[in-house]
Amino acid sequence: MCQNIYILTLFKEYFNSPFENSILKKAISFNKMNIKFINLREYAIDNYGSVDDEIYGGGPGMLLRPEPAESAINNTIKQFTQGKSINIYMSPKGEKLNQKLCEKLYKYKNLLILTGRYEGIDQRIIDKHIDLELSIGDYILPDGESASLILLECLARLHEGIVGKMDSVVDDTFTTGKLEAPHYTRPNNYKGTIVPKILLSGNHEEIRKWRLVKSLEITYNKRPDLLIKNPLNKEEKKMLKLIFKKSIIIKDEQN
């Protein structure tokens, strides 16, 4: 899915380098994603290419006018192919992007992504045409292009054949609802630090258990909120109880 993506922007050139060097290039060359750019400047209100104006009520900065955005959106929607469609506006006021939301958006065949600039866009466009305001985090960027690029790369890697092995996508942090266990490679002994023996044992079941314990342990210590949000199976609950008891013992010993 997630086949047709339309990016409404004032700065198409921003995407040049990522599209030539990243997994986005692979997704496009493999015909997994058809990405089109719509230049908002082509829908300017005058011959000077004007697309923004001062904010009613005062305030710093300029705001994108509704006319260019609405014309661009309406003309873009006409290009949608049959299937589920969604209009997205990249905004710090939007729903925060996470892996589950990425997987949900991946199921849409047509994605229209409106990127903001300056102080944003006239609220009437959001109210009338936008299905989802989307944020990539609690911080402010100078544009919506960089935010949309993160969304595009998250979606691209969900397509089969783009990442080397789909197992690496399925088992990734946030896909499983837990942080990943530590990973090691050669050499076994690096400056006196040895790779855990279990990883060299060849016992796949014991390695799985070790990785699960480490994953739960790291998540418990660094992102306990993930353990609350995502349901655990019986094995995970049992392991987590042991991790919790171990943590209490260590704290008592330190005190």
C-alpha positions as CSV (number, residue, x, y, z in Angstrom):
1,M,0.0,0.0,0.0
2,C,1.0,3.7,0.5
3,Q,1.6,3.8,-3.3
4,N,0.9,7.4,-4.3
5,I,2.3,10.3,-2.2
6,Y,1.7,13.9,-3.2
7,I,3.8,16.5,-1.4
8,L,2.5,20.1,-1.5
9,T,5.6,22.3,-0.9
10,L,7.3,25.6,-1.7
11,F,10.7,24.0,-1.7
12,K,10.9,20.8,-3.8
13,E,14.7,21.1,-4.0
14,Y,14.8,20.3,-0.3
15,F,14.2,16.7,-1.1
16,N,16.8,16.3,-3.9
17,S,19.6,14.7,-1.8
18,P,17.5,12.3,0.3
19,F,15.7,11.1,-2.9
20,E,19.1,10.3,-4.5
21,N,20.8,8.5,-1.7
22,S,18.4,6.9,0.8
23,I,15.9,4.1,0.9
24,L,13.5,6.5,-0.7
25,K,15.4,6.2,-3.9
26,K,15.1,2.4,-3.7
27,A,11.4,2.6,-2.9
28,I,10.8,4.8,-6.0
29,S,13.0,2.8,-8.3
30,F,11.3,-0.4,-7.3
31,N,7.9,1.2,-8.0
32,K,6.8,0.8,-4.4
33,M,6.2,4.5,-3.9
34,N,5.1,7.0,-6.6
35,I,6.0,10.4,-5.1
36,K,4.9,13.6,-6.8
37,F,5.7,17.2,-5.9
38,I,3.1,20.0,-6.2
39,N,4.6,23.5,-6.1
40,L,2.4,25.8,-4.1
41,R,4.0,28.7,-5.9
42,E,2.3,27.6,-9.1
43,Y,-1.0,28.5,-7.4
44,A,0.1,31.9,-6.3
45,I,-2.5,34.7,-6.1
46,D,-0.6,37.1,-8.4
47,N,2.2,37.2,-11.0
48,Y,4.7,37.9,-8.2
49,G,4.3,34.4,-6.8
50,S,2.6,35.6,-3.6
51,V,1.4,32.8,-1.4
52,D,1.5,34.3,2.1
53,D,0.3,37.3,4.0
54,E,0.3,39.1,7.4
55,I,-1.6,37.5,10.3
56,Y,-5.0,39.0,11.3
57,G,-4.8,40.4,14.8
58,G,-1.1,41.0,14.6
59,G,1.8,38.8,15.4
60,P,5.3,38.1,14.0
61,G,5.9,36.2,10.7
62,M,3.7,35.5,7.7
63,L,1.0,32.9,7.1
64,L,0.3,30.9,4.0
65,R,-2.9,32.1,2.4
66,P,-5.9,29.8,1.8
67,E,-6.3,30.3,-1.9
68,P,-3.1,28.7,-3.2
69,A,-3.4,25.8,-0.8
70,E,-7.0,25.0,-1.6
71,S,-6.4,25.2,-5.3
72,A,-3.4,22.9,-5.0
73,I,-5.3,20.4,-2.8
74,N,-8.3,20.3,-5.1
75,N,-6.2,19.7,-8.2
76,T,-4.1,17.0,-6.4
77,I,-7.2,15.1,-5.2
78,K,-8.2,14.7,-8.9
79,Q,-5.1,12.6,-9.4
80,F,-5.9,10.1,-6.7
81,T,-6.3,6.6,-7.8
82,Q,-9.0,4.3,-6.4
83,G,-8.4,3.3,-2.8
84,K,-8.1,4.8,0.7
85,S,-6.9,8.4,0.8
86,I,-5.9,10.8,3.5
87,N,-4.8,14.5,3.6
88,I,-2.0,15.2,6.1
89,Y,-0.7,18.5,7.4
90,M,2.7,18.5,9.2
91,S,2.2,20.5,12.3
92,P,3.6,20.7,15.9
93,K,0.0,20.8,17.0
94,G,-0.8,17.4,15.5
95,E,-0.9,13.9,16.7
96,K,2.5,12.6,17.5
97,L,4.0,10.2,14.9
98,N,4.9,6.7,16.2
99,Q,5.4,3.3,14.7
100,K,1.7,2.2,15.1
101,L,0.5,5.3,13.3
102,C,3.1,4.8,10.5
103,E,1.7,1.3,10.0
104,K,-1.8,2.7,9.9
105,L,-0.9,5.3,7.3
106,Y,0.9,2.7,5.3
107,K,-2.5,1.2,4.5
108,Y,-3.6,4.3,2.6
109,K,-3.1,4.1,-1.1
110,N,-3.1,7.9,-1.6
111,L,-1.4,10.3,0.8
112,L,-1.5,14.1,0.4
113,I,1.1,15.8,2.6
114,L,0.8,19.5,3.0
115,T,4.1,21.1,4.3
116,G,3.9,24.3,6.2
117,R,6.3,27.3,6.2
118,Y,6.5,30.6,8.1
119,E,3.9,30.7,10.9
120,G,1.8,27.9,9.3
121,I,-1.3,28.1,7.2
122,D,-4.7,29.7,7.4
123,Q,-6.8,27.6,9.8
124,R,-9.7,27.4,7.3
125,I,-7.6,25.1,5.1
126,I,-7.0,22.8,8.1
127,D,-10.6,22.7,9.1
128,K,-11.9,22.0,5.6
129,H,-9.3,19.9,3.9
130,I,-7.1,18.2,6.4
131,D,-7.9,14.7,7.8
132,L,-4.8,14.5,10.1
133,E,-2.5,17.0,11.6
134,L,0.8,15.2,12.2
135,S,3.8,16.1,14.5
136,I,7.1,14.3,14.7
137,G,7.9,15.6,18.2
138,D,7.7,18.3,20.8
139,Y,9.9,20.8,19.1
140,I,9.7,23.5,16.5
141,L,11.2,23.2,13.0
142,P,11.5,26.0,10.4
143,D,9.5,24.1,7.9
144,G,7.3,21.0,7.2
145,E,9.6,19.5,4.6
146,S,12.0,18.0,7.1
147,A,9.1,16.6,9.1
148,S,7.5,15.1,6.0
149,L,10.8,13.5,5.0
150,I,10.9,11.6,8.3
151,L,7.4,10.3,7.6
152,L,8.3,9.3,4.1
153,E,11.3,7.2,5.2
154,C,9.3,5.5,7.9
155,L,6.7,4.5,5.3
156,A,9.3,3.5,2.7
157,R,10.9,0.9,5.0
158,L,7.6,-0.9,5.5
159,H,7.5,-1.9,1.8
160,E,8.7,-5.4,1.3
161,G,12.1,-5.5,-0.5
162,I,13.2,-2.1,0.6
163,V,14.9,-3.2,3.8
164,G,17.2,-6.2,3.4
165,K,15.1,-8.6,5.6
166,M,11.5,-7.9,6.7
167,D,12.4,-9.6,10.1
168,S,14.5,-6.5,10.9
169,V,11.3,-4.4,10.4
170,V,9.1,-6.7,12.3
171,D,11.5,-7.0,15.3
172,D,12.4,-3.3,15.4
173,T,12.1,-1.1,18.4
174,F,8.6,0.3,18.7
175,T,7.2,-2.3,16.3
176,T,7.3,-4.8,19.1
177,G,6.4,-2.2,21.7
178,K,9.7,-2.6,23.5
179,L,13.2,-1.2,23.0
180,E,15.7,-3.5,21.3
181,A,18.2,-5.7,23.1
182,P,21.9,-4.9,22.7
183,H,23.6,-6.1,19.5
184,Y,27.3,-7.2,19.0
185,T,29.5,-8.2,16.1
186,R,33.2,-9.1,15.6
187,P,35.7,-9.0,17.3
188,N,34.5,-11.1,20.3
189,N,37.0,-9.4,22.5
190,Y,37.3,-5.6,21.9
191,K,39.7,-3.8,24.3
192,G,38.9,-6.3,27.1
193,T,35.1,-6.3,26.7
194,I,33.7,-9.7,25.8
195,V,30.5,-10.4,23.9
196,P,28.0,-12.3,26.1
197,K,28.7,-16.0,25.8
198,I,25.1,-16.9,25.1
199,L,25.2,-15.1,21.8
200,L,28.0,-17.4,20.6
201,S,26.3,-20.6,21.9
202,G,24.3,-21.3,18.8
203,N,21.3,-22.1,21.1
204,H,18.6,-20.1,19.4
205,E,16.0,-20.5,22.1
206,E,18.3,-19.4,24.8
207,I,19.5,-16.4,22.7
208,R,15.8,-15.5,22.1
209,K,15.2,-15.5,25.9
210,W,18.3,-13.5,26.6
211,R,17.3,-10.9,24.1
212,L,13.8,-10.7,25.5
213,V,15.1,-10.2,29.0
214,K,17.5,-7.5,27.9
215,S,14.8,-5.8,25.8
216,L,12.4,-5.8,28.8
217,E,15.2,-4.6,31.1
218,I,16.2,-1.7,28.9
219,T,12.6,-0.7,28.3
220,Y,11.8,-0.9,32.1
221,N,14.8,1.4,32.8
222,K,14.6,3.8,29.9
223,R,11.0,3.9,28.6
224,P,8.6,2.3,31.2
225,D,5.7,4.0,29.5
226,L,6.0,1.6,26.6
227,L,5.3,-1.3,29.0
228,I,2.1,0.3,30.1
229,K,0.9,1.1,26.6
230,N,1.7,-2.3,25.1
231,P,0.2,-5.6,26.4
232,L,2.7,-8.2,27.6
233,N,2.3,-12.0,27.1
234,K,2.7,-14.5,30.0
235,E,6.4,-15.0,29.4
236,E,7.1,-11.3,29.3
237,K,5.1,-10.6,32.4
238,K,7.1,-13.3,34.3
239,M,10.4,-12.0,33.1
240,L,9.4,-8.4,34.0
241,K,8.5,-9.4,37.5
242,L,12.0,-10.9,37.9
243,I,13.6,-7.7,36.5
244,F,11.5,-5.6,38.9
245,K,12.6,-7.7,41.9
246,K,16.2,-7.5,40.7
247,S,15.9,-3.7,40.4
248,I,14.6,-3.4,44.0
249,I,17.4,-5.5,45.4
250,I,20.1,-3.4,43.6
251,K,18.5,-0.2,45.0
252,D,18.5,-1.6,48.5
253,E,22.1,-2.6,48.2
254,Q,23.1,0.8,47.0
255,N,21.3,2.4,49.9
